[in-house]
Every structure is written in C-alpha cells, then in structure tokens.
C-alpha cells in the first residue's frame, strides 16, 4: 500500500484549502481500519488532526473547532481534508496515515506543507 498526499501550499489567513490523500489499489478497502490526517508544526510533535474510520466515524482534534472536514471519495481511492478559516497556527506539514486490522504497521504518506500567512 502506498499513500500520496497532495494539496496545501500558501494560503492567506481566513482562507481555505483542500488536502488529498490518494491510495494505491486496496488502500482504503482491504483490511482498512482508519485513515487519519496528522500535522507537524515547526518545533512541535506530530499530532492528529482528523480521522475517518472504516465504519464512517469521524474524529477531530479539539483545535479543529468545526473548521475542517475529512471525507472519502468513493471510486477514487482518495480521502480529502477540507480546511476552512485557516490561521497562521495551522501552518504545518500535513501527513496522511492509514491503519489496518491485519497489520501492526501503519502506512504514511509523504508530507505536504501548508503555510498560512496573516
């Protein structure tokens, strides 16, 4: 399984952007448990932003405060993270991660940088 993160870039504060995590064949079906978006801000540890389980449950970090939405694009093997009302505090490298029931190892995509300027 391979994951490819895309999107992001430079955004003005208050703006929006969408990140996409595209998986190889079967990435979000065979034994799939959950897909999560994580971020790592400068000099900070990586933290969970949003998670979507195979059962369709969505979990968000407290700091999201209703601004972000994680969703799956069926038929395209893609999970998106729509981010609205961005602040400079959201500046980070964003990663997607998939976990599976039959594996103790998670699969990470490469990071994609989101820079929010005031």
Backbone as a ProteinNet text record, in pm:
[ID]
protein_1_A
[PRIMARY]
XXXXXXXXXXXXXXXXXXXXXXXXXXXXXXXXXXXXXXXXXXXXXXXXXXXXXXXXXXXXXXXXXXXXXXXXXXXXXXXXXXXXXXXXXXXXXXXXXXXXXXXXXXXXXXXXXXXXXX
[TERTIARY]
84.5	0	87.9	49.8	119.9	19	57.5	-26.7	47.2	-27	29.8	-51.8	10.4	-57.9	-32.2	-133.3	-119.1	-207.5	-190.6	-266	-181.5	-244.4	-171.1	-114.9	1.8	61.5	45.2	46.4	35.9	-105.8	-155.6	-293.7	-293.6	-381.3	-399.5	-485.1	-461.9	-543.7	-690.4	-773.4	-915.5	-953.3	-853.2	-878	-899.5	-909.8	-939.2	-844.7	-830	-755.8	-801.4	-764.3	-801.2	-678.1	-662.8	-557.7	-619.6	-546	-593.1	-490.5	-540.6	-455.3	-503.3	-423.5	-459.7	-386	-460.1	-400.4	-389	-295.6	-283.5	-402.2	-414	-529.8	-545.6	-663.5	-694.2	-657.4	-599.1	-550.9	-661.3	-781.2	-891.1	-1002.6	-968.2	-1069.6	-1019.2	-916.2	-870.6	-815	-886.3	-840.3	-828.2	-885.3	-869.9	-939.7	-871.6	-927.4	-962	-866.3	-889.8	-787.2	-824.9	-733	-731.6	-613.9	-602.9	-514.7	-547	-458.6	-390.5	-261.2	-180.4	-104.7	-55.1	26.2	142.7	246.6	361.6	397.9	370.2	403.7	550.4	609.2	751.1	784.9	883.6	933.2	829	728.6	626.2	623.5	563.2	547.6	427.2	427.1	317.7	190	78.3	-47.8	-160.7	-258.2	-374.1	-459	-504.7	-595.4	-737.3	-749	-880.7	-863.4	-964.4	-960.7	-1095	-1090.8	-1212	-1195.8	-1287	-1276.7	-1346.4	-1318.8	-1382.5	-1533.1	-1578.3	-1721.1	-1785.6	-1705.8	-1760.2	-1759.2	-1701.1	-1697.6	-1584	-1614.4	-1515.6	-1476.9	-1347.2	-1296.1	-1206.8	-1221.9	-1143.8	-1073.5	-955.9	-885.8	-964.2	-947.9	-1021.6	-992.7	-869.9	-832.6	-899.5	-958	-1025.5	-1147.5	-1221.9	-1335	-1430.2	-1458.8	-1556.5	-1505.5	-1378.2	-1326.1	-1286.4	-1255	-1204	-1304.9	-1302.9	-1387.9	-1307.1	-1309.5	-1244.9	-1351.8	-1322.1	-1421.6	-1352.4	-1425.3	-1370.6	-1438.2	-1359.4	-1412.6	-1417.8	-1535.6	-1551	-1529.5	-1466	-1439.1	-1309.6	-1249.8	-1124.1	-1012.5	-1040.5	-938.1	-870.1	-948.1	-895.2	-970.3	-895.8	-953.9	-908.5	-1004.3	-974.9	-986.2	-913.2	-927.5	-952.1	-1074.8	-1109.2	-1088.3	-1010.8	-976.7	-1022.4	-1101.4	-1154.9	-1109.4	-1122.1	-1091.3	-952.8	-858.2	-722.3	-657.8	-573.4	-497.4	-347.9	-263.3	-119.4	-81.1	-158.3	-132.5	-153.6	-218.9	-238.9	-122	-25.1	93.1	165.5	183.2	241.6	264.4	336.1	342.7	232.5	149	36.3	64.1	33.4	56.5	-72.8	-89.3	-198.4	-141.2	-222.1	-179.6	-295.3	-270.8	-372.7	-332.5	-428.5	-404.7	-495.9	-448.9	-516	-532.6	-641	-669.8	-568.2	-513.5	-426.5	-279.1	-249	-109	-83.9	28.4	66.2	134.3	157.5	228.3	130.8	148.9	70.5	143.4	68.7	127.2	112.6	223	223.3	246.5	179	211.2	320.2	377.1	476.7	403.8	468.7	403.8	379.3	281.1	255.4	244.7	313.7	326	210	152.4	51.6	108	115.7	165.3	54.1	16.4	-90	-28	-45.8	11.9	-96.4	-56	-153.3	-161.9
-118.9	0	123.6	219.1	347.4	460.5	565.7	682.8	803.3	887.6	1007.7	1128	1215.2	1335.5	1449.6	1531.4	1645.9	1759.9	1874.8	1992.2	2081.9	2169.9	2259.9	2378.5	2423.8	2541.7	2660.5	2778.5	2901.3	2954.8	2991.9	3039.2	3161.2	3254	3369.4	3328.1	3390.9	3365.3	3388.9	3298.5	3304.8	3229.6	3186.5	3115.3	2966.7	2899.1	2755.5	2683	2556.1	2471.2	2328.1	2242.5	2102.4	2015.7	1921.4	1822.6	1691.5	1618.8	1489.8	1381.6	1267.5	1150.5	1041.8	1012.2	910.5	781.4	672.3	544.8	452.3	362.9	260	165.1	75.1	-15.4	-87.9	-83.4	-154.4	-80.3	38	109.5	139.7	166.4	203.3	100.3	-23.4	-127.7	-253.6	-315.5	-443.4	-426.4	-476.7	-470.3	-330.3	-233.6	-94.3	-65.3	0.1	32.1	179.8	265.8	409.8	485.1	605	698.3	825.5	876.5	997.1	1099.9	1224.5	1334.4	1383.2	1397.7	1445.1	1569.6	1644.2	1758.6	1772.6	1834.3	1864.4	2010.3	2088.3	2230.3	2249	2361.5	2384.9	2364.7	2282.7	2254.8	2186.1	2124.7	2054	1907.4	1825.6	1685.5	1668.2	1557.9	1530	1506.3	1558.8	1546.1	1510.9	1443	1405.8	1528.8	1540	1647.1	1591.7	1485.9	1428.2	1282.6	1204.6	1062.1	1016.3	926.2	866.4	715.3	650.7	505.8	434.2	305.1	227.5	222.4	241.6	243.8	378.1	475.6	606.7	707.4	671	765.6	865.5	989.8	1096.5	1147.5	1162.3	1218.9	1337.2	1443.4	1564.4	1608.4	1667.1	1726.8	1848.2	1879.8	1993.1	2123.4	2139.3	2266.5	2286.7	2181.6	2195.2	2286.4	2269.3	2357.5	2374.8	2266.8	2271.5	2329.2	2359.8	2424.5	2325.1	2203.1	2103.4	1990.2	1928.4	1813.2	1706.6	1586.1	1473.4	1393.6	1354.6	1281.3	1186.9	1085.2	985.2	999.9	992.3	998.5	855.7	798.6	660.2	649.8	541.9	521.4	584.4	668.4	733.6	698.5	616.5	577.4	699.7	797.2	924.1	967.4	1024	1084.8	1229.4	1318.9	1461.8	1521.7	1628.1	1709.5	1852.2	1896.8	2033.9	2121	2225	2311.5	2453.7	2507.5	2642.6	2729.3	2859.5	2955.3	2929	2915.6	2883.4	3000	2966.9	3066.4	3034.5	3131.2	3100.8	2983.1	2956.9	2843.6	2709.3	2711.1	2587.2	2557.5	2646	2621.8	2497.5	2402.6	2275.1	2188.8	2081.6	1976.3	1877	1847.9	1759	1623	1518.4	1381.2	1301.4	1205.9	1111.6	976.3	905.2	774.9	678.1	559.1	454.4	342.3	289.6	176.2	62.1	-59.5	-179	-279.3	-357.3	-456.7	-569.8	-603.8	-720.4	-684.6	-563.5	-523.5	-434.6	-457.2	-369.8	-243.4	-237.8	-123.3	-32.8	94.6	192.9	235.4	287.2	338.2	489.5	556.7	702.6	751.5	859.1	928.6	1029.8	1085.6	1190.4	1316.5	1406.1	1526	1628.2	1713.5	1826	1952.4	2055.5	2174.7	2271.7	2316.1	2422.1	2541	2653.6	2776.1	2879.3	2925.5	3024.1	3156.2	3258	3388.9	3484.5	3574.3	3670.4	3794
0	0	0	-80.6	-84	-76.3	-10	2.4	-54.2	-122.9	-183.5	-138.5	-62.1	-15.2	-112.4	-132.9	-222.3	-173.4	-235.1	-196.3	-107.4	-37.5	50.7	-24.3	16.8	-42.2	49.9	-7	70.8	67	183.3	197.3	289.6	260.2	348.8	468.2	580.3	698.5	665.1	713.8	682.4	556.8	482.9	358	377.3	266.6	266.9	173	198.4	107.9	128.6	36.1	46.3	25.6	115.1	102.4	56.8	-24.9	-73.5	-42.3	-5.3	18.9	-75.3	-174.8	-273	-240.9	-240.8	-207.4	-326.8	-319.3	-421.7	-410.9	-504.9	-508.8	-375.8	-322.7	-199.4	-72.5	-86.6	31.7	130.7	80.5	169.8	168.9	133.9	134.3	204.6	156.5	209.1	349.6	448.2	586.2	642.7	575.3	614.3	746.2	837.5	968.5	978.9	943.6	954.5	873.5	834.1	768.6	850.5	874	953.2	886.5	914.9	876.2	1004.2	994.9	1105.8	1059.9	1156.1	1117.5	1215.3	1165.4	1249.3	1228	1328.1	1323.4	1359	1322.1	1349.8	1497.5	1523.2	1657.5	1745.3	1683.2	1760.1	1719.9	1803.8	1770	1677.2	1608.4	1515.8	1594.2	1546	1616.7	1519.7	1573.3	1494.1	1465.7	1341.8	1302.1	1286.9	1209.2	1182.2	1144	1172.8	1143.2	1091.1	994.3	939.4	948.3	1017.8	1033	918.1	906.4	800.2	818.4	941	968.5	944	902.7	869.6	983.2	1097.1	1208.6	1187.1	1217.1	1204.3	1342.2	1363.2	1486.8	1453	1529.2	1504.2	1631.8	1612.6	1725.1	1774.2	1899.8	1957.2	1884	1837.9	1776.5	1640.4	1585.7	1456.2	1468.9	1575.1	1606.5	1488.1	1417.8	1309.7	1179.6	1171	1051.2	942.1	979	884.8	868.5	751.6	725.4	653.2	707.5	642.1	570.1	447.4	369.7	273	238.1	146.7	11.4	-93.4	-229.1	-281.3	-278.8	-321.8	-472.2	-511	-652.1	-697	-610.9	-646	-548.9	-449.7	-352.3	-292.5	-256	-207.4	-82.3	10.6	129.3	134.6	144.5	144.8	284.2	304.2	423.8	376.1	389.9	355.1	478.3	459.9	572.8	543.9	634.4	620.2	736.6	717.8	823.3	883.2	795.7	839.3	911.6	1005.9	1082	1069.3	1099.4	1095.7	1184.1	1287.7	1374.4	1307.1	1190.8	1115.7	1022.5	1019.2	936.8	985.1	895.2	934.3	811	831.8	730.9	766.6	671.3	693.2	629.4	704.5	661.4	668.7	579.6	594.9	636.7	709.9	760.5	757.3	709.8	707.4	802.7	872.6	960.4	919.1	948.7	900.9	1012.6	1005	1107.5	1107.3	992.5	982.2	985.5	1029	1033	1153.7	1218.4	1329.6	1279.2	1149.4	1093	1019.4	1041	969.5	843.3	748.7	625.6	622.2	604	599.6	457.4	423.5	300.1	329	222.7	244.7	288.2	350.7	399.9	290.1	315.3	226.2	311.7	271.4	353.2	329.8	438.6	435.2	511.4	445.3	507.4	505.7	623.8	635.9	680	599.9	630.4	676.4	766.1	820.5	734
[MASK]
++++++++++++++++++++++++++++++++++++++++++++++++++++++++++++++++++++++++++++++++++++++++++++++++++++++++++++++++++++++

